[in-house]
Amino acid sequence: MPTITPAHLHELLASTDRDAALVVVGGHAAVVPSTPAGRGEADDALVITTRDAVIAELDTGANDEQLERLAQRLDTALDSLGG
């Protein structure tokens, strides 16, 4: 079962916080806000990507197929780190 899924990317893109990030903490992925107070225990998390980085990667918008491929690439990169 992948750690990072297209649902995480949908949630990240839906965030109104331009600096929101997709992080992994304790083996689980989560979308967290940019403000330190909003991150709580995620302060020690591994940042996988940010909302702006995903938007830049997809450039012209995101369809489900693009989000699936990006989620797979991010999950593979995480696995290569031993995550």
Summary of the structure (lengths in Angstrom):
residues: 83
radius of gyration: 12.0
end to end distance: 12.5
largest distance: 34.0
contacts: 226
relative contact order: 0.24
helix: 52%
strand: 18%
